[in-house]
Amino acid sequence: MLVLKRWAALAAAVMPGLLMGGVALAGSGQPSPWQLGFQQAATPVMENIVWFHDFLLWLIIAITLFVLALLAIVVVRFNAKSNPNPSRTTHNTLLEVAWTLVPVIILVAIAVPSFKLLFLQLTIPPADVTVKATGKQWYWSYAYSDAKFEFDSIMLKDNERKADQPRLLAVDNEMVVPVNKVIRVQVIGAEVIHAFAVPSFGIKIDAVPGRLNETWFKATREGMYYGQCSELCGRDHAYMPIAVRVVNDRDYAAWLDQAKKKYATDDSRPATNVVAAR
């Protein structure tokens, strides 16, 4: 009995911290040890996704507690010992209207923010920067069509990473974008279906060969943000991460000037894959 009391006290002390500390434990731009919940939102779309998730969670909790209370009432009040002469009631108009109308109201309450979020994700505002991401076996290529250059982004091996770079997520050449700008990402697959996904941005879209899909994000904070291919695409599916570096306008302009020289493509020659020096 003493052991049970100790475990109950430990659970009472730990659970509130776990429930309330989900945001604190969630990483910014990458997974964190003992993470609870989503990674921290870095775009308006992801902020809406987090809000919608929390809204549904509390709604589910309320429904679960209500059903649990009904079951407890039935068990206590209508068991054979407490109620030896069961009621023979077969209809209750008010009750039938209530259990039809209340679920409809709940579904409408879910549908309205759900459709609002869906339209927010699919309606691409006028873009400040357009990047074409091509999924290949097994790495990503990024083409900045306005600046006319392209480069490959390949995962770093353990002996190539710096101490502060995450394992299986760090790459040799990151996708670089400016902060507080609308980035349109055109996504396509070179050979098989991949999926371009960055959790902190709230984006995930298939990269299908022969089909150009589009998504967008607007990062509100500078920093490094990581994602991965989210479609089982073959042998090295687990080794084609996505790394996006969000910088201020001045740093972006400086990077753009360097990238134009380093990765410039020659329109007079047939297009080839440009693999940066490792």
C-alpha positions as CSV (number, residue, x, y, z in Angstrom):
1,M,0.0,0.0,0.0
2,L,2.9,2.3,0.8
3,V,4.5,1.6,-2.5
4,L,1.2,2.5,-4.3
5,K,1.0,5.7,-2.5
6,R,4.6,6.6,-3.5
7,W,3.9,5.9,-7.1
8,A,0.7,7.9,-7.0
9,A,2.6,10.9,-5.5
10,L,5.3,10.6,-8.1
11,A,2.7,10.5,-10.9
12,A,0.9,13.5,-9.5
13,A,4.1,15.5,-9.4
14,V,5.4,14.5,-12.9
15,M,2.2,14.5,-15.0
16,P,1.3,18.2,-14.8
17,G,4.9,19.1,-15.8
18,L,4.7,16.7,-18.8
19,L,1.3,18.0,-19.8
20,M,2.0,21.6,-19.5
21,G,5.7,21.4,-20.7
22,G,5.0,20.0,-24.1
23,V,6.0,23.3,-25.8
24,A,9.1,23.7,-23.7
25,L,10.2,20.2,-24.5
26,A,9.5,20.5,-28.2
27,G,12.6,21.5,-30.3
28,S,12.9,24.5,-32.6
29,G,13.6,23.3,-36.1
30,Q,14.6,19.8,-35.1
31,P,13.6,16.9,-32.8
32,S,14.6,17.1,-29.1
33,P,15.2,14.4,-26.5
34,W,12.0,13.5,-24.7
35,Q,10.0,15.8,-27.0
36,L,6.3,16.1,-26.4
37,G,4.0,17.5,-29.1
38,F,5.0,19.3,-32.3
39,Q,8.2,21.1,-33.0
40,Q,7.9,24.8,-32.2
41,A,6.0,26.6,-34.9
42,A,8.0,29.0,-37.2
43,T,5.3,29.9,-39.7
44,P,1.7,31.2,-39.5
45,V,0.5,27.9,-41.1
46,M,2.2,25.8,-38.4
47,E,0.8,28.1,-35.7
48,N,-2.7,27.4,-37.0
49,I,-1.9,23.6,-37.1
50,V,-0.8,23.7,-33.5
51,W,-3.9,25.6,-32.5
52,F,-6.2,23.2,-34.3
53,H,-4.5,20.2,-32.7
54,D,-4.9,21.7,-29.2
55,F,-8.5,22.5,-29.9
56,L,-9.3,18.9,-31.0
57,L,-7.4,17.5,-28.1
58,W,-9.5,19.4,-25.5
59,L,-12.6,18.6,-27.4
60,I,-11.8,14.9,-27.4
61,I,-11.0,15.1,-23.7
62,A,-14.4,16.7,-23.0
63,I,-16.2,14.0,-25.0
64,T,-14.3,11.2,-23.3
65,L,-15.0,12.6,-19.8
66,F,-18.7,13.0,-20.7
67,V,-19.0,9.4,-22.0
68,L,-17.1,8.1,-18.9
69,A,-19.5,10.0,-16.6
70,L,-22.5,8.4,-18.4
71,L,-21.0,5.0,-18.1
72,A,-20.4,5.5,-14.4
73,I,-24.0,6.7,-13.9
74,V,-25.3,3.6,-15.7
75,V,-23.1,1.2,-13.7
76,V,-24.1,2.8,-10.3
77,R,-27.8,3.5,-10.8
78,F,-28.9,0.8,-13.2
79,N,-27.2,-2.4,-12.1
80,A,-29.4,-5.3,-11.0
81,K,-29.0,-4.6,-7.3
82,S,-29.8,-0.9,-7.4
83,N,-32.5,-1.2,-10.0
84,P,-34.3,-4.6,-9.6
85,N,-37.3,-3.4,-11.8
86,P,-35.8,-2.0,-15.0
87,S,-37.6,0.7,-16.9
88,R,-39.4,-0.3,-20.1
89,T,-39.0,3.1,-21.8
90,T,-38.4,2.7,-25.5
91,H,-38.6,6.3,-26.8
92,N,-37.5,9.8,-25.6
93,T,-38.0,12.5,-28.2
94,L,-35.9,15.1,-26.4
95,L,-33.0,12.7,-25.9
96,E,-33.0,11.5,-29.5
97,V,-33.0,15.1,-30.8
98,A,-30.1,15.9,-28.4
99,W,-27.9,13.0,-29.4
100,T,-28.5,13.9,-33.1
101,L,-28.1,17.6,-32.8
102,V,-25.1,17.8,-30.5
103,P,-22.8,15.6,-32.7
104,V,-23.8,17.8,-35.7
105,I,-22.8,20.9,-33.8
106,I,-19.5,19.3,-32.8
107,L,-18.7,18.3,-36.4
108,V,-19.5,21.8,-37.7
109,A,-17.2,23.2,-35.0
110,I,-14.5,21.0,-36.2
111,A,-15.2,21.5,-40.0
112,V,-15.0,25.3,-39.9
113,P,-11.4,25.7,-38.7
114,S,-10.4,22.6,-40.6
115,F,-11.4,24.0,-44.0
116,K,-10.0,27.4,-43.0
117,L,-6.6,25.7,-42.3
118,L,-6.8,23.7,-45.5
119,F,-7.4,26.8,-47.6
120,L,-4.5,28.6,-45.8
121,Q,-2.2,25.8,-46.8
122,L,-3.3,25.5,-50.4
123,T,-3.7,29.2,-51.3
124,I,-0.2,30.4,-52.2
125,P,0.2,34.1,-51.8
126,P,2.4,36.2,-54.2
127,A,5.9,34.8,-53.7
128,D,9.1,36.7,-52.9
129,V,11.3,33.7,-53.6
130,T,10.7,30.6,-55.6
131,V,12.7,27.4,-55.1
132,K,12.3,24.2,-57.0
133,A,13.0,21.1,-54.9
134,T,13.7,17.9,-56.8
135,G,13.7,14.6,-54.9
136,K,16.3,12.2,-56.2
137,Q,17.7,8.8,-55.1
138,W,18.6,9.8,-52.4
139,Y,19.1,13.5,-51.9
140,W,17.5,16.8,-52.8
141,S,18.4,19.4,-55.5
142,Y,17.4,23.0,-55.1
143,A,17.0,25.3,-58.1
144,Y,16.6,29.1,-57.6
145,S,14.9,29.8,-61.0
146,D,15.0,33.6,-60.6
147,A,18.7,33.6,-59.9
148,K,19.4,30.8,-62.4
149,F,21.5,28.4,-60.3
150,E,21.0,24.9,-58.8
151,F,22.8,22.8,-56.3
152,D,22.5,19.4,-54.6
153,S,22.0,18.9,-50.9
154,I,23.5,15.6,-49.5
155,M,23.5,14.3,-46.0
156,L,26.7,14.6,-44.0
157,K,28.3,11.5,-42.7
158,D,29.2,11.3,-39.0
159,N,32.8,12.1,-39.6
160,E,31.9,15.1,-41.6
161,R,29.5,16.8,-39.1
162,K,30.4,19.6,-36.8
163,A,29.7,19.2,-33.1
164,D,26.5,21.3,-33.2
165,Q,25.0,19.6,-36.3
166,P,22.4,16.9,-35.8
167,R,23.0,13.4,-36.9
168,L,21.1,12.3,-40.0
169,L,19.8,15.8,-40.6
170,A,22.8,18.0,-41.4
171,V,23.7,18.5,-45.1
172,D,26.6,19.9,-47.1
173,N,24.5,22.6,-48.8
174,E,21.5,24.0,-47.1
175,M,18.5,25.7,-48.7
176,V,18.8,29.4,-47.7
177,V,15.8,31.7,-47.6
178,P,15.1,35.2,-46.2
179,V,13.1,35.7,-43.0
180,N,9.5,37.1,-43.2
181,K,9.3,36.5,-46.9
182,V,6.8,34.2,-48.8
183,I,8.8,31.2,-50.2
184,R,7.0,29.2,-52.9
185,V,8.4,25.7,-53.1
186,Q,7.8,23.8,-56.3
187,V,8.3,20.0,-55.7
188,I,8.9,17.2,-58.1
189,G,10.4,13.7,-58.1
190,A,13.2,12.7,-60.5
191,E,12.6,8.9,-60.5
192,V,10.2,7.8,-57.7
193,I,7.8,9.5,-55.3
194,H,9.4,11.4,-52.5
195,A,7.8,13.9,-50.0
196,F,9.1,17.3,-49.0
197,A,8.3,17.9,-45.3
198,V,9.6,20.4,-42.7
199,P,7.7,20.1,-39.4
200,S,8.3,23.6,-38.0
201,F,7.0,25.1,-41.2
202,G,3.9,22.9,-41.3
203,I,4.5,21.8,-44.9
204,K,4.4,18.3,-46.4
205,I,3.9,17.6,-50.1
206,D,4.6,14.7,-52.4
207,A,7.3,15.0,-55.0
208,V,5.9,13.0,-57.9
209,P,7.8,12.3,-61.1
210,G,6.2,14.2,-64.0
211,R,4.0,16.4,-61.8
212,L,4.9,19.7,-60.3
213,N,3.3,20.3,-56.9
214,E,3.5,23.5,-54.9
215,T,3.5,24.6,-51.3
216,W,4.6,27.7,-49.4
217,F,5.9,29.0,-46.1
218,K,6.8,32.2,-44.4
219,A,9.4,31.7,-41.7
220,T,9.0,34.3,-38.9
221,R,12.3,33.5,-37.1
222,E,15.9,33.1,-38.2
223,G,17.6,29.8,-37.6
224,M,18.1,26.3,-38.9
225,Y,15.1,24.1,-39.6
226,Y,15.2,20.4,-40.6
227,G,12.9,18.0,-42.3
228,Q,13.1,14.7,-44.1
229,C,11.6,12.8,-47.0
230,S,8.3,11.5,-45.7
231,E,7.5,9.0,-48.5
232,L,9.0,5.6,-48.4
233,C,11.1,5.9,-51.5
234,G,13.7,3.1,-51.4
235,R,16.9,1.9,-49.9
236,D,18.2,5.2,-48.6
237,H,14.9,6.8,-47.8
238,A,16.1,7.6,-44.2
239,Y,19.2,9.4,-45.5
240,M,17.8,12.3,-47.5
241,P,17.2,15.1,-45.0
242,I,16.0,18.7,-45.7
243,A,17.9,21.6,-44.2
244,V,16.6,25.2,-44.5
245,R,18.5,28.1,-43.1
246,V,16.5,31.2,-42.6
247,V,18.5,34.5,-42.5
248,N,18.0,38.2,-42.6
249,D,17.8,40.1,-45.9
250,R,21.4,41.3,-45.8
251,D,22.8,37.8,-45.2
252,Y,20.5,36.4,-47.8
253,A,21.7,38.9,-50.4
254,A,25.3,38.1,-49.6
255,W,24.6,34.4,-49.9
256,L,22.8,34.9,-53.1
257,D,25.8,36.7,-54.7
258,Q,28.1,33.9,-53.6
259,A,25.7,31.1,-54.8
260,K,25.3,32.7,-58.2
261,K,29.0,32.4,-58.8
262,K,29.4,29.0,-57.2
263,Y,26.4,27.2,-58.7
264,A,25.7,29.2,-61.8
265,T,24.2,27.1,-64.7
266,D,25.1,27.5,-68.3
267,D,22.0,27.8,-70.4
268,S,23.9,27.0,-73.6
269,R,24.7,23.5,-72.4
270,P,22.3,20.6,-71.7
271,A,21.1,20.6,-68.1
272,T,23.1,18.4,-65.7
273,N,23.0,17.8,-62.0
274,V,25.3,20.1,-60.1
275,V,26.9,18.4,-57.2
276,A,28.7,20.7,-54.8
277,A,32.1,19.7,-53.5
278,R,31.8,17.8,-50.3
